[in-house]
Amino acid sequence: MKTYLPLLPCLTIKNSNIHGLGLYATKKIETGVNLGITHVKDERFEDGYIRTALGSFFNHSTTPNCKVVYEDDFIYLVTIQEIQANEELVATYTFYDPTKKSLDASDFLEIVQRECVKNGVDYIFSDTEKVLYPGTSDMYVSGYFDDKSGPTLACAIGKPVEDWYEILIHESCHMDQWSEHSKLWSDITANGIDCDKGMDEWLAGKKMHPDEYTYYIRTMQFLEIDCEKRSVKKIKDLGIDIDTVMYTKKANSYLFFYSVMLETHKWCDTAPYNVPEIVDMMPGYFLEENDYCNVPEELLNLYKTKCYENL
């Protein structure tokens, strides 16, 4: 006969600094571990669910290390990062119907602010349409993460939410790459070569051997591929109300653009993800890295005519 265990052996209940009692790890738990069922659908109960012992004790947080996963008639608790012994397990959840509620922009802004503080990152959320890119006097962008003169995350939020929410998600994933010491992030400054700076200098007209500027472009492109995949995962993990298929199509238009630059030698006048004809041609899923290195002729011509004013 099997013995019912209300909690896995790696979990325990202790006093929480967040609220009342909380769920804690007794030992290290890896990323992606399903900790069990927190709720079971049952229309006889308030909100249509009955809580298990696991679901009774984990606390809500806007800086989660777990996520709630809805599957059929059950809700599961799954780790989204490595959990250390004696660390409280928390998740961001909007009870109970995931089709009715989602994490809004103000909540996500709070998550990002806390992550910045946690990682020693300065943040600038400017009530403007653009922010000045560091190290320049006239380059204004919608957002950035930069670690060269002290890590800083910036986003211009002085415009409709739909115009900055996805940008903040994207830039926060660059911060994640940096804080996790991702190899792709390290590659952009490997061997004393600054690929971001090198690409900017090439776009500004500096003469370079094709092998040199191609290296800069490809290194930055592969970094962005990883960042966009992280962005979609973050949207799903946090239950953000953004269409991930459409987000992926727009992301793909941006990722192909790096290869377009090798043909045009110019940054765009109109971002490709703002061109419906280009977005419509994009797949709603991510490709293999090398698939972004070749742009079909029809698509290349569309970039040239729709993204550039004078080419």
MILO-565817 format. One record per residue (C-alpha): chain; residue in one letter; residue number from 1; x, y, z. Coordinates in Angstrom, 3 decimals, padded with zeros to 6 digits. Layout:
N
ch A&aa A&i NUM&c1 X&c2 Y&c3 Z
...
END
This chain:
311
ch A&aa M&i 1&c1 000.000&c2 000.000&c3 000.000
ch A&aa K&i 2&c1 001.314&c2 003.453&c3 -000.940
ch A&aa T&i 3&c1 001.627&c2 006.059&c3 001.792
ch A&aa Y&i 4&c1 000.162&c2 009.495&c3 001.053
ch A&aa L&i 5&c1 002.697&c2 012.297&c3 001.465
ch A&aa P&i 6&c1 001.109&c2 015.768&c3 001.627
ch A&aa L&i 7&c1 004.541&c2 017.293&c3 000.836
ch A&aa L&i 8&c1 007.603&c2 015.954&c3 -000.924
ch A&aa P&i 9&c1 010.555&c2 015.171&c3 001.399
ch A&aa C&i 10&c1 012.375&c2 018.211&c3 -000.026
ch A&aa L&i 11&c1 009.668&c2 020.538&c3 001.361
ch A&aa T&i 12&c1 008.598&c2 021.722&c3 004.794
ch A&aa I&i 13&c1 006.393&c2 024.381&c3 006.417
ch A&aa K&i 14&c1 007.892&c2 027.231&c3 008.473
ch A&aa N&i 15&c1 007.111&c2 030.797&c3 009.535
ch A&aa S&i 16&c1 007.289&c2 033.134&c3 006.548
ch A&aa N&i 17&c1 008.612&c2 036.679&c3 006.295
ch A&aa I&i 18&c1 005.932&c2 037.280&c3 003.659
ch A&aa H&i 19&c1 002.802&c2 036.103&c3 005.433
ch A&aa G&i 20&c1 001.988&c2 033.555&c3 008.128
ch A&aa L&i 21&c1 003.386&c2 030.151&c3 007.281
ch A&aa G&i 22&c1 005.290&c2 029.434&c3 004.091
ch A&aa L&i 23&c1 006.653&c2 026.596&c3 002.003
ch A&aa Y&i 24&c1 010.421&c2 026.037&c3 002.346
ch A&aa A&i 25&c1 013.032&c2 023.786&c3 000.771
ch A&aa T&i 26&c1 014.846&c2 021.326&c3 003.025
ch A&aa K&i 27&c1 017.542&c2 020.844&c3 000.394
ch A&aa K&i 28&c1 018.548&c2 022.170&c3 -003.015
ch A&aa I&i 29&c1 015.854&c2 021.738&c3 -005.682
ch A&aa E&i 30&c1 016.693&c2 021.989&c3 -009.372
ch A&aa T&i 31&c1 014.931&c2 024.141&c3 -011.964
ch A&aa G&i 32&c1 011.851&c2 022.629&c3 -013.608
ch A&aa V&i 33&c1 010.877&c2 020.281&c3 -010.772
ch A&aa N&i 34&c1 007.147&c2 019.590&c3 -010.451
ch A&aa L&i 35&c1 006.470&c2 019.810&c3 -006.727
ch A&aa G&i 36&c1 002.967&c2 018.406&c3 -006.991
ch A&aa I&i 37&c1 -000.683&c2 019.382&c3 -007.159
ch A&aa T&i 38&c1 -001.726&c2 022.550&c3 -005.341
ch A&aa H&i 39&c1 -005.403&c2 022.655&c3 -006.355
ch A&aa V&i 40&c1 -008.005&c2 020.334&c3 -007.818
ch A&aa K&i 41&c1 -010.970&c2 021.643&c3 -009.790
ch A&aa D&i 42&c1 -014.234&c2 021.109&c3 -007.915
ch A&aa E&i 43&c1 -017.231&c2 023.351&c3 -008.583
ch A&aa R&i 44&c1 -018.655&c2 022.657&c3 -005.112
ch A&aa F&i 45&c1 -015.983&c2 024.881&c3 -003.553
ch A&aa E&i 46&c1 -015.450&c2 028.638&c3 -003.598
ch A&aa D&i 47&c1 -013.585&c2 029.746&c3 -006.739
ch A&aa G&i 48&c1 -014.153&c2 026.276&c3 -008.172
ch A&aa Y&i 49&c1 -011.054&c2 024.645&c3 -006.661
ch A&aa I&i 50&c1 -010.105&c2 022.748&c3 -003.523
ch A&aa R&i 51&c1 -006.608&c2 023.253&c3 -002.139
ch A&aa T&i 52&c1 -004.214&c2 020.464&c3 -001.259
ch A&aa A&i 53&c1 -001.744&c2 020.691&c3 001.628
ch A&aa L&i 54&c1 000.852&c2 021.967&c3 -000.845
ch A&aa G&i 55&c1 -001.486&c2 024.665&c3 -002.121
ch A&aa S&i 56&c1 -002.344&c2 025.839&c3 001.389
ch A&aa F&i 57&c1 001.099&c2 027.106&c3 002.294
ch A&aa F&i 58&c1 003.006&c2 028.567&c3 -000.649
ch A&aa N&i 59&c1 002.876&c2 032.366&c3 -000.697
ch A&aa H&i 60&c1 002.345&c2 034.845&c3 -003.503
ch A&aa S&i 61&c1 005.300&c2 036.972&c3 -004.626
ch A&aa T&i 62&c1 006.066&c2 039.281&c3 -007.531
ch A&aa T&i 63&c1 009.615&c2 037.894&c3 -007.547
ch A&aa P&i 64&c1 008.777&c2 034.203&c3 -007.927
ch A&aa N&i 65&c1 011.051&c2 031.192&c3 -007.936
ch A&aa C&i 66&c1 008.151&c2 028.899&c3 -008.900
ch A&aa K&i 67&c1 005.204&c2 029.053&c3 -011.260
ch A&aa V&i 68&c1 001.684&c2 027.635&c3 -011.145
ch A&aa V&i 69&c1 000.800&c2 025.446&c3 -014.128
ch A&aa Y&i 70&c1 -002.829&c2 024.823&c3 -015.100
ch A&aa E&i 71&c1 -003.355&c2 021.396&c3 -016.662
ch A&aa D&i 72&c1 -006.814&c2 019.881&c3 -017.108
ch A&aa D&i 73&c1 -008.494&c2 019.835&c3 -013.670
ch A&aa F&i 74&c1 -005.300&c2 020.414&c3 -011.702
ch A&aa I&i 75&c1 -002.916&c2 023.210&c3 -010.767
ch A&aa Y&i 76&c1 000.724&c2 022.264&c3 -010.218
ch A&aa L&i 77&c1 003.642&c2 024.098&c3 -008.583
ch A&aa V&i 78&c1 006.847&c2 023.989&c3 -010.641
ch A&aa T&i 79&c1 010.239&c2 025.550&c3 -009.870
ch A&aa I&i 80&c1 011.506&c2 028.110&c3 -012.413
ch A&aa Q&i 81&c1 014.976&c2 028.476&c3 -010.908
ch A&aa E&i 82&c1 017.293&c2 026.561&c3 -008.620
ch A&aa I&i 83&c1 016.056&c2 026.658&c3 -005.016
ch A&aa Q&i 84&c1 018.511&c2 026.545&c3 -002.131
ch A&aa A&i 85&c1 017.999&c2 024.782&c3 001.203
ch A&aa N&i 86&c1 015.961&c2 026.937&c3 003.650
ch A&aa E&i 87&c1 014.728&c2 029.186&c3 000.811
ch A&aa E&i 88&c1 011.007&c2 029.951&c3 000.689
ch A&aa L&i 89&c1 009.181&c2 028.785&c3 -002.429
ch A&aa V&i 90&c1 006.890&c2 031.454&c3 -003.847
ch A&aa A&i 91&c1 004.909&c2 032.003&c3 -007.036
ch A&aa T&i 92&c1 003.038&c2 034.787&c3 -008.764
ch A&aa Y&i 93&c1 -000.530&c2 033.662&c3 -009.182
ch A&aa T&i 94&c1 -003.824&c2 035.275&c3 -010.087
ch A&aa F&i 95&c1 -006.452&c2 033.002&c3 -008.633
ch A&aa Y&i 96&c1 -008.161&c2 031.140&c3 -009.988
ch A&aa D&i 97&c1 -009.118&c2 031.275&c3 -013.641
ch A&aa P&i 98&c1 -006.069&c2 031.964&c3 -015.839
ch A&aa T&i 99&c1 -008.358&c2 032.984&c3 -018.705
ch A&aa K&i 100&c1 -009.806&c2 035.852&c3 -016.676
ch A&aa K&i 101&c1 -006.815&c2 037.374&c3 -014.929
ch A&aa S&i 102&c1 -003.181&c2 037.978&c3 -015.811
ch A&aa L&i 103&c1 -000.125&c2 039.801&c3 -014.556
ch A&aa D&i 104&c1 -000.542&c2 043.439&c3 -015.543
ch A&aa A&i 105&c1 002.192&c2 045.897&c3 -016.487
ch A&aa S&i 106&c1 002.371&c2 047.586&c3 -013.073
ch A&aa D&i 107&c1 002.887&c2 044.220&c3 -011.371
ch A&aa F&i 108&c1 005.604&c2 043.301&c3 -013.837
ch A&aa L&i 109&c1 007.256&c2 046.671&c3 -013.350
ch A&aa E&i 110&c1 007.434&c2 045.879&c3 -009.629
ch A&aa I&i 111&c1 008.960&c2 042.467&c3 -010.373
ch A&aa V&i 112&c1 011.647&c2 044.089&c3 -012.522
ch A&aa Q&i 113&c1 012.393&c2 046.761&c3 -009.919
ch A&aa R&i 114&c1 012.925&c2 044.107&c3 -007.259
ch A&aa E&i 115&c1 015.127&c2 042.055&c3 -009.562
ch A&aa C&i 116&c1 017.201&c2 045.160&c3 -010.266
ch A&aa V&i 117&c1 017.677&c2 045.814&c3 -006.541
ch A&aa K&i 118&c1 018.511&c2 042.153&c3 -005.959
ch A&aa N&i 119&c1 021.179&c2 042.209&c3 -008.694
ch A&aa G&i 120&c1 022.611&c2 045.666&c3 -007.932
ch A&aa V&i 121&c1 021.269&c2 047.124&c3 -011.157
ch A&aa D&i 122&c1 020.212&c2 050.770&c3 -011.516
ch A&aa Y&i 123&c1 016.871&c2 051.239&c3 -013.228
ch A&aa I&i 124&c1 015.396&c2 054.116&c3 -015.202
ch A&aa F&i 125&c1 011.699&c2 054.036&c3 -016.031
ch A&aa S&i 126&c1 011.318&c2 057.356&c3 -017.754
ch A&aa D&i 127&c1 007.950&c2 059.039&c3 -018.341
ch A&aa T&i 128&c1 009.025&c2 059.796&c3 -021.918
ch A&aa E&i 129&c1 008.719&c2 058.113&c3 -025.314
ch A&aa K&i 130&c1 012.467&c2 057.460&c3 -025.619
ch A&aa V&i 131&c1 015.537&c2 057.233&c3 -023.359
ch A&aa L&i 132&c1 019.081&c2 058.301&c3 -024.193
ch A&aa Y&i 133&c1 021.330&c2 055.328&c3 -024.917
ch A&aa P&i 134&c1 024.433&c2 055.389&c3 -022.666
ch A&aa G&i 135&c1 027.664&c2 056.624&c3 -024.173
ch A&aa T&i 136&c1 025.882&c2 058.651&c3 -026.869
ch A&aa S&i 137&c1 024.645&c2 062.216&c3 -027.161
ch A&aa D&i 138&c1 021.874&c2 061.797&c3 -029.704
ch A&aa M&i 139&c1 020.812&c2 058.129&c3 -029.807
ch A&aa Y&i 140&c1 017.392&c2 057.668&c3 -028.249
ch A&aa V&i 141&c1 015.849&c2 054.212&c3 -027.824
ch A&aa S&i 142&c1 012.756&c2 052.656&c3 -026.264
ch A&aa G&i 143&c1 014.770&c2 050.655&c3 -023.757
ch A&aa Y&i 144&c1 018.099&c2 049.010&c3 -023.015
ch A&aa F&i 145&c1 020.141&c2 046.970&c3 -020.580
ch A&aa D&i 146&c1 023.784&c2 048.052&c3 -020.337
ch A&aa D&i 147&c1 026.543&c2 046.772&c3 -018.069
ch A&aa K&i 148&c1 029.487&c2 048.822&c3 -019.275
ch A&aa S&i 149&c1 029.371&c2 051.811&c3 -016.908
ch A&aa G&i 150&c1 027.532&c2 050.169&c3 -014.041
ch A&aa P&i 151&c1 024.628&c2 047.838&c3 -014.902
ch A&aa T&i 152&c1 021.496&c2 049.788&c3 -015.830
ch A&aa L&i 153&c1 018.073&c2 048.748&c3 -017.096
ch A&aa A&i 154&c1 016.029&c2 051.478&c3 -018.778
ch A&aa C&i 155&c1 012.650&c2 051.679&c3 -020.435
ch A&aa A&i 156&c1 010.614&c2 054.609&c3 -021.710
ch A&aa I&i 157&c1 007.121&c2 054.196&c3 -020.248
ch A&aa G&i 158&c1 005.647&c2 057.589&c3 -021.141
ch A&aa K&i 159&c1 003.414&c2 056.059&c3 -023.811
ch A&aa P&i 160&c1 000.605&c2 053.474&c3 -023.983
ch A&aa V&i 161&c1 001.351&c2 050.257&c3 -022.100
ch A&aa E&i 162&c1 001.168&c2 048.152&c3 -025.245
ch A&aa D&i 163&c1 004.042&c2 050.203&c3 -026.665
ch A&aa W&i 164&c1 006.488&c2 049.526&c3 -023.811
ch A&aa Y&i 165&c1 005.410&c2 046.333&c3 -021.992
ch A&aa E&i 166&c1 007.044&c2 043.918&c3 -024.453
ch A&aa I&i 167&c1 010.175&c2 046.075&c3 -024.615
ch A&aa L&i 168&c1 010.575&c2 045.915&c3 -020.836
ch A&aa I&i 169&c1 010.124&c2 042.148&c3 -020.890
ch A&aa H&i 170&c1 012.802&c2 041.878&c3 -023.575
ch A&aa E&i 171&c1 015.301&c2 044.130&c3 -021.820
ch A&aa S&i 172&c1 014.695&c2 042.383&c3 -018.487
ch A&aa C&i 173&c1 015.747&c2 039.149&c3 -020.207
ch A&aa H&i 174&c1 019.026&c2 040.787&c3 -021.212
ch A&aa M&i 175&c1 019.474&c2 041.537&c3 -017.510
ch A&aa D&i 176&c1 018.791&c2 037.863&c3 -016.815
ch A&aa Q&i 177&c1 021.481&c2 036.857&c3 -019.320
ch A&aa W&i 178&c1 023.923&c2 039.157&c3 -017.584
ch A&aa S&i 179&c1 023.017&c2 038.149&c3 -014.004
ch A&aa E&i 180&c1 023.172&c2 034.442&c3 -014.860
ch A&aa H&i 181&c1 026.601&c2 034.906&c3 -016.506
ch A&aa S&i 182&c1 025.253&c2 033.464&c3 -019.735
ch A&aa K&i 183&c1 027.985&c2 032.453&c3 -022.183
ch A&aa L&i 184&c1 026.134&c2 034.300&c3 -024.929
ch A&aa W&i 185&c1 026.325&c2 037.489&c3 -022.877
ch A&aa S&i 186&c1 030.015&c2 036.913&c3 -022.138
ch A&aa D&i 187&c1 030.687&c2 036.293&c3 -025.841
ch A&aa I&i 188&c1 029.878&c2 039.882&c3 -026.775
ch A&aa T&i 189&c1 033.003&c2 041.067&c3 -024.924
ch A&aa A&i 190&c1 035.149&c2 037.924&c3 -025.196
ch A&aa N&i 191&c1 038.892&c2 038.286&c3 -025.851
ch A&aa G&i 192&c1 038.727&c2 042.026&c3 -025.293
ch A&aa I&i 193&c1 036.444&c2 042.522&c3 -028.314
ch A&aa D&i 194&c1 033.260&c2 044.533&c3 -027.760
ch A&aa C&i 195&c1 030.839&c2 043.254&c3 -030.409
ch A&aa D&i 196&c1 028.088&c2 045.732&c3 -029.517
ch A&aa K&i 197&c1 030.474&c2 048.664&c3 -029.892
ch A&aa G&i 198&c1 032.046&c2 047.142&c3 -032.996
ch A&aa M&i 199&c1 028.650&c2 046.752&c3 -034.669
ch A&aa D&i 200&c1 027.723&c2 050.354&c3 -033.839
ch A&aa E&i 201&c1 031.033&c2 051.626&c3 -035.277
ch A&aa W&i 202&c1 030.540&c2 049.601&c3 -038.447
ch A&aa L&i 203&c1 026.999&c2 050.946&c3 -038.864
ch A&aa A&i 204&c1 028.407&c2 054.468&c3 -038.342
ch A&aa G&i 205&c1 030.682&c2 053.971&c3 -041.357
ch A&aa K&i 206&c1 033.947&c2 052.602&c3 -039.976
ch A&aa K&i 207&c1 035.767&c2 050.513&c3 -042.573
ch A&aa M&i 208&c1 036.182&c2 046.868&c3 -041.549
ch A&aa H&i 209&c1 037.012&c2 043.522&c3 -043.105
ch A&aa P&i 210&c1 033.822&c2 041.520&c3 -043.825
ch A&aa D&i 211&c1 034.926&c2 038.788&c3 -041.440
ch A&aa E&i 212&c1 035.180&c2 041.343&c3 -038.642
ch A&aa Y&i 213&c1 031.769&c2 042.960&c3 -038.973
ch A&aa T&i 214&c1 030.115&c2 039.591&c3 -039.714
ch A&aa Y&i 215&c1 031.494&c2 038.312&c3 -036.415
ch A&aa Y&i 216&c1 029.978&c2 041.301&c3 -034.601
ch A&aa I&i 217&c1 026.589&c2 040.858&c3 -036.264
ch A&aa R&i 218&c1 026.358&c2 037.110&c3 -035.693
ch A&aa T&i 219&c1 027.437&c2 037.355&c3 -032.058
ch A&aa M&i 220&c1 024.774&c2 039.992&c3 -031.363
ch A&aa Q&i 221&c1 022.179&c2 038.056&c3 -033.380
ch A&aa F&i 222&c1 022.678&c2 034.851&c3 -031.402
ch A&aa L&i 223&c1 022.459&c2 036.818&c3 -028.149
ch A&aa E&i 224&c1 019.125&c2 038.264&c3 -029.302
ch A&aa I&i 225&c1 017.785&c2 034.836&c3 -030.320
ch A&aa D&i 226&c1 018.360&c2 033.592&c3 -026.776
ch A&aa C&i 227&c1 016.842&c2 036.774&c3 -025.323
ch A&aa E&i 228&c1 013.665&c2 036.447&c3 -027.389
ch A&aa K&i 229&c1 013.235&c2 032.816&c3 -026.366
ch A&aa R&i 230&c1 013.657&c2 033.851&c3 -022.742
ch A&aa S&i 231&c1 011.045&c2 036.573&c3 -023.247
ch A&aa V&i 232&c1 008.418&c2 034.114&c3 -024.469
ch A&aa K&i 233&c1 009.200&c2 031.778&c3 -021.581
ch A&aa K&i 234&c1 008.861&c2 034.660&c3 -019.099
ch A&aa I&i 235&c1 005.507&c2 035.669&c3 -020.599
ch A&aa K&i 236&c1 004.234&c2 032.114&c3 -020.156
ch A&aa D&i 237&c1 005.757&c2 031.553&c3 -016.703
ch A&aa L&i 238&c1 004.296&c2 034.747&c3 -015.261
ch A&aa G&i 239&c1 000.927&c2 034.438&c3 -016.963
ch A&aa I&i 240&c1 001.307&c2 037.726&c3 -018.831
ch A&aa D&i 241&c1 -001.587&c2 038.474&c3 -021.184
ch A&aa I&i 242&c1 000.460&c2 038.724&c3 -024.376
ch A&aa D&i 243&c1 -000.131&c2 036.599&c3 -027.465
ch A&aa T&i 244&c1 003.111&c2 034.582&c3 -027.598
ch A&aa V&i 245&c1 002.569&c2 033.494&c3 -031.204
ch A&aa M&i 246&c1 002.327&c2 037.109&c3 -032.367
ch A&aa Y&i 247&c1 005.210&c2 038.082&c3 -030.076
ch A&aa T&i 248&c1 007.322&c2 035.312&c3 -031.659
ch A&aa K&i 249&c1 006.428&c2 036.430&c3 -035.196
ch A&aa K&i 250&c1 007.520&c2 039.996&c3 -034.387
ch A&aa A&i 251&c1 010.651&c2 038.682&c3 -032.645
ch A&aa N&i 252&c1 011.532&c2 036.640&c3 -035.737
ch A&aa S&i 253&c1 011.251&c2 039.747&c3 -037.923
ch A&aa Y&i 254&c1 013.819&c2 041.397&c3 -035.645
ch A&aa L&i 255&c1 016.121&c2 038.362&c3 -035.587
ch A&aa F&i 256&c1 016.204&c2 038.062&c3 -039.396
ch A&aa F&i 257&c1 016.992&c2 041.765&c3 -039.555
ch A&aa Y&i 258&c1 020.542&c2 041.150&c3 -038.311
ch A&aa S&i 259&c1 021.189&c2 039.175&c3 -041.483
ch A&aa V&i 260&c1 019.512&c2 041.910&c3 -043.536
ch A&aa M&i 261&c1 022.057&c2 044.393&c3 -042.156
ch A&aa L&i 262&c1 024.864&c2 042.348&c3 -043.689
ch A&aa E&i 263&c1 023.278&c2 043.213&c3 -047.054
ch A&aa T&i 264&c1 022.299&c2 046.840&c3 -046.406
ch A&aa H&i 265&c1 025.087&c2 047.918&c3 -044.021
ch A&aa K&i 266&c1 022.513&c2 050.138&c3 -042.314
ch A&aa W&i 267&c1 020.226&c2 050.135&c3 -039.294
ch A&aa C&i 268&c1 016.548&c2 050.409&c3 -040.158
ch A&aa D&i 269&c1 014.448&c2 053.553&c3 -040.366
ch A&aa T&i 270&c1 011.306&c2 051.559&c3 -039.538
ch A&aa A&i 271&c1 011.556&c2 048.572&c3 -037.211
ch A&aa P&i 272&c1 010.563&c2 045.348&c3 -039.027
ch A&aa Y&i 273&c1 008.198&c2 044.338&c3 -036.247
ch A&aa N&i 274&c1 006.199&c2 047.472&c3 -037.077
ch A&aa V&i 275&c1 005.757&c2 046.358&c3 -040.694
ch A&aa P&i 276&c1 002.681&c2 044.090&c3 -040.968
ch A&aa E&i 277&c1 003.760&c2 042.643&c3 -044.347
ch A&aa I&i 278&c1 007.034&c2 041.406&c3 -042.828
ch A&aa V&i 279&c1 005.462&c2 040.110&c3 -039.616
ch A&aa D&i 280&c1 002.877&c2 038.187&c3 -041.648
ch A&aa M&i 281&c1 005.678&c2 036.264&c3 -043.366
ch A&aa M&i 282&c1 007.245&c2 035.162&c3 -040.088
ch A&aa P&i 283&c1 006.684&c2 031.771&c3 -038.425
ch A&aa G&i 284&c1 004.970&c2 031.740&c3 -035.043
ch A&aa Y&i 285&c1 007.755&c2 029.610&c3 -033.585
ch A&aa F&i 286&c1 011.498&c2 030.005&c3 -033.173
ch A&aa L&i 287&c1 013.910&c2 028.542&c3 -035.719
ch A&aa E&i 288&c1 017.332&c2 027.023&c3 -035.273
ch A&aa E&i 289&c1 020.055&c2 029.660&c3 -034.875
ch A&aa N&i 290&c1 021.603&c2 029.149&c3 -038.308
ch A&aa D&i 291&c1 018.212&c2 029.433&c3 -040.023
ch A&aa Y&i 292&c1 018.243&c2 033.161&c3 -039.245
ch A&aa C&i 293&c1 021.501&c2 033.584&c3 -041.170
ch A&aa N&i 294&c1 019.891&c2 033.307&c3 -044.598
ch A&aa V&i 295&c1 017.121&c2 035.651&c3 -045.746
ch A&aa P&i 296&c1 015.039&c2 034.540&c3 -048.740
ch A&aa E&i 297&c1 015.240&c2 037.018&c3 -051.630
ch A&aa E&i 298&c1 011.542&c2 037.929&c3 -051.504
ch A&aa L&i 299&c1 011.785&c2 038.674&c3 -047.784
ch A&aa L&i 300&c1 015.052&c2 040.603&c3 -048.212
ch A&aa N&i 301&c1 013.438&c2 042.850&c3 -050.812
ch A&aa L&i 302&c1 010.517&c2 043.483&c3 -048.472
ch A&aa Y&i 303&c1 012.922&c2 044.593&c3 -045.712
ch A&aa K&i 304&c1 014.703&c2 046.902&c3 -048.138
ch A&aa T&i 305&c1 011.518&c2 048.585&c3 -049.351
ch A&aa K&i 306&c1 009.593&c2 048.728&c3 -046.049
ch A&aa C&i 307&c1 012.303&c2 049.321&c3 -043.400
ch A&aa Y&i 308&c1 014.455&c2 051.902&c3 -045.206
ch A&aa E&i 309&c1 013.610&c2 055.361&c3 -046.495
ch A&aa N&i 310&c1 016.707&c2 055.801&c3 -048.660
ch A&aa L&i 311&c1 018.661&c2 052.725&c3 -049.622
END
